[in-house]
């Protein structure tokens, strides 16, 4: 049975590949973009199977209207892909209030508005799959990515809570955590060059130079292959809550979690002391 998709950020990158993969197998897609002209070729090639929607995810009313139009057009929603987002690049000290607020408005609140708009329909159906595009940056943090990490760690937590809340309602939730994918001219995107850049402070010039020297060293994943993997994910009877797309960051994530456990274990005495339980600390 074909599926009906609602995909945000469909104009380019992974979002565009997800839409194309769904359409290629006969599914139908409500594809959102801030400018629907970027979707004209999809409409020309797939006709009524594509519903282009002009939606800025930071506009809660526009998101709600887009979801209602999609349901009215297709009659249901089976797969909802929260893909819209971007990376703000800058040291914590460099970030302006506007930059941080804009980052959260798109990556966090935009995702939240979509979830809140689609849930009444998915609950009524007793089915549906919400897929949240996070990032390896939602699991580990690196210098100059503070605002982006804040946003991705937030959507990780939001969707973990959501998954527990809707588990008995027939709704599935999966957080997809991609590493680097060659979505720009076949190259692994360098966030230091392609992200939204904060005004650089000279105190961090050396750090920028060191990071620039190793930027792009992770192997670039194939976005078309990622789209094929997403099809398997949404067809799975019991999909995972979290899944990494791409192999490059797995060793780093694995090491980060091992380091956290090791540190917590090493400081158990202090933890017990802070709790007021000196006996448990062995004293």
C-alpha positions in Angstrom: 0.0 0.0 0.0 1.4 3.4 -1.0 2.1 5.9 1.7 1.3 9.6 2.1 4.3 11.8 3.2 4.6 15.3 4.7 8.2 16.5 4.3 9.5 19.9 5.4 12.6 21.4 3.8 11.9 19.7 0.5 13.7 22.1 -1.8 17.2 20.7 -1.6 19.6 18.4 0.2 18.4 15.3 2.0 14.8 16.5 2.1 14.7 16.7 -1.7 16.2 13.2 -1.9 13.6 11.9 0.5 10.8 13.3 -1.6 12.2 11.9 -4.8 12.6 8.5 -3.3 9.1 8.4 -2.0 7.7 9.5 -5.4 9.8 7.0 -7.3 8.0 4.1 -5.7 4.5 5.4 -6.1 4.0 7.2 -2.8 2.4 10.6 -2.6 4.1 13.6 -1.0 3.0 16.9 0.5 6.4 18.8 0.0 7.0 22.0 1.9 9.4 24.8 1.0 9.6 28.5 1.6 9.5 29.0 -2.2 7.5 26.4 -4.0 9.1 27.3 -7.3 11.9 25.0 -6.3 9.4 22.1 -6.5 8.0 22.9 -10.0 10.0 20.1 -11.6 8.6 17.6 -9.2 5.1 18.6 -9.9 5.8 18.5 -13.7 7.2 15.0 -13.3 4.7 13.5 -10.9 1.5 15.5 -11.2 -1.1 15.1 -8.5 1.2 12.8 -6.5 3.0 16.0 -5.3 1.3 18.7 -3.3 3.7 21.7 -3.1 3.1 23.8 0.0 4.7 27.2 0.8 5.5 26.8 4.5 8.0 28.6 6.7 8.2 26.2 9.7 8.8 29.2 12.1 5.2 30.3 11.3 3.0 28.1 13.4 -0.2 29.2 11.7 1.3 28.4 8.2 2.5 25.0 9.4 -1.0 24.2 10.7 -2.6 25.4 7.5 -0.1 23.3 5.4 -0.9 20.1 7.4 -4.7 20.7 7.0 -4.3 21.2 3.2 -2.2 18.0 2.9 -4.8 16.0 4.8 -7.7 17.5 2.8 -5.8 16.7 -0.5 -4.6 13.2 0.3 -7.1 12.1 3.0 -4.4 11.0 5.5 -0.8 11.2 6.5 1.4 8.1 7.0 5.0 9.5 7.2 5.9 12.9 8.6 9.5 14.0 8.0 10.7 17.0 10.1 13.7 17.9 7.9 13.8 21.7 7.7 16.8 23.2 9.5 20.2 24.8 9.3 23.4 25.2 11.2 24.5 28.4 13.0 28.3 28.4 13.3 30.0 30.4 16.0 31.7 30.2 19.3 29.4 30.6 22.3 30.9 34.0 23.1 30.3 35.1 19.5 26.6 34.2 19.2 24.1 37.1 19.2 20.7 36.7 20.8 19.1 37.0 17.4 21.2 34.2 15.9 20.4 31.8 18.8 16.7 32.6 18.7 16.5 32.2 15.0 18.3 28.8 15.3 15.8 27.6 17.8 12.8 29.0 16.0 13.6 26.9 12.9 15.2 23.7 14.3 13.2 23.3 17.5 10.0 25.3 17.4 9.6 24.5 13.7 9.7 20.8 14.4 7.4 21.2 17.4 4.8 23.1 15.4 4.8 20.3 12.8 4.4 17.6 15.4 1.6 19.4 17.1 -0.2 20.0 13.8 0.0 16.4 12.6 -0.7 14.5 15.9 -4.5 14.9 16.0 -4.7 13.3 12.5 -2.3 10.5 13.4 -4.1 9.8 16.6 -7.4 9.7 14.8 -6.0 7.2 12.3 -4.3 5.2 15.0 -1.2 5.1 12.8 1.6 7.1 11.4 5.4 7.6 11.7 7.1 10.8 12.7 10.7 11.0 11.5 12.8 13.7 13.0 16.1 14.7 11.2 18.6 15.4 13.9 22.3 15.0 13.4 25.4 13.3 14.9 25.5 16.9 16.4 22.6 15.9 18.5 24.7 13.3 20.3 28.1 14.9 20.6 29.2 18.5 20.7 32.2 20.2 19.0 33.6 23.7 19.1 31.9 26.5 17.1 28.7 24.5 16.9 27.1 25.5 20.2 23.8 27.0 18.8 23.3 24.1 16.4 24.1 21.5 19.1 21.6 23.2 21.5 18.9 22.9 18.9 19.6 19.3 17.9 20.0 18.1 21.5 16.6 19.7 22.2 14.9 17.9 19.4 16.5 14.6 20.5 14.9 15.1 24.0 11.6 16.3 22.5 11.2 13.2 20.3 12.2 10.8 23.1 9.4 12.2 25.2 7.1 12.1 22.2 7.8 8.5 21.5 6.8 7.5 25.0 3.7 9.6 24.9 2.3 8.2 21.6 3.5 4.6 21.8 0.0 3.3 22.8 -1.7 5.4 20.1 -0.3 3.6 17.1 2.2 6.4 16.3 5.9 5.6 15.8 8.7 8.1 16.2 12.3 7.8 14.9 15.1 10.3 15.2 17.5 10.0 12.3 21.1 11.2 13.0 23.0 11.8 9.8 26.7 12.4 9.6 28.1 14.4 6.7 26.4 13.9 3.4 27.4 15.2 0.0 24.4 17.4 -0.6 26.3 20.3 -2.2 27.9 19.6 -5.6 28.9 16.1 -4.5 31.0 17.3 -1.7 30.8 16.7 2.1 29.5 20.1 3.3 32.0 22.1 5.4 29.9 23.9 8.1 32.7 26.4 8.6 32.2 27.5 5.0 28.6 26.8 4.4 26.8 27.4 7.6 25.3 30.6 8.9 28.4 32.3 10.3 28.6 34.5 13.4 30.9 37.4 13.4 34.3 36.0 14.3 36.2 37.1 17.4 40.0 37.1 17.1 40.3 35.1 20.3 39.1 32.1 18.4 41.1 32.6 15.2 43.5 29.8 16.1 40.7 27.4 16.8 39.1 28.2 13.5 42.4 27.5 11.7 42.7 24.1 13.4 39.2 23.1 12.6 39.4 24.3 9.0 42.5 22.1 8.5 40.5 19.0 9.3 37.1 20.1 8.0 35.5 17.6 5.6 37.8 14.7 6.5 34.8 12.6 7.4 33.7 10.5 4.4 30.8 12.1 2.6 27.7 9.9 2.5 25.5 9.5 -0.6 22.2 11.3 0.0 20.4 9.0 -2.5 21.5 6.0 -0.5 20.3 7.8 2.7 16.9 8.2 1.0 16.8 4.5 0.2 17.6 3.7 3.8 14.8 6.0 4.9 12.3 4.0 2.8 13.3 0.8 4.6 13.0 2.6 7.9 9.5 3.8 7.4 8.5 0.4 6.1 9.8 -1.4 9.2 7.2 -2.9 11.5 9.2 -1.9 14.6 11.5 1.0 13.7 14.1 2.2 16.2 13.8 5.4 18.2 17.2 6.5 17.0 19.4 5.5 14.0 22.6 6.9 12.7 22.8 7.4 8.9 26.4 7.1 7.8 29.4 5.4 9.4 31.8 8.3 9.9 30.6 9.5 13.3 29.7 6.1 14.9 33.2 5.6 16.5 33.1 9.2 17.8 29.6 8.7 19.3 30.6 5.3 20.8 33.7 6.8 22.4 31.7 9.8 23.7 29.2 7.6 25.5 31.9 5.3 26.9 33.7 8.4 28.2 30.6 9.6 29.9 30.0 6.3 31.7 33.6 6.1 32.7 33.6 9.6 34.2 30.3 9.1 36.1 31.7 5.8 37.5 35.0 7.5 38.5 33.1 10.2 40.4 30.6 8.1 42.2 32.0 8.9 45.6 31.4 12.6 45.0 27.9 11.9 43.6 27.0 9.9 46.7 28.5 12.7 48.9 26.4 15.3 47.1 23.3 13.2 47.8 24.3 13.1 51.5 24.9 9.4 51.4 28.4 9.0 52.9 27.8 5.3 53.6 27.3 4.6 49.9 30.5 6.4 49.3 32.3 3.9 51.5 33.0 6.3 54.3 
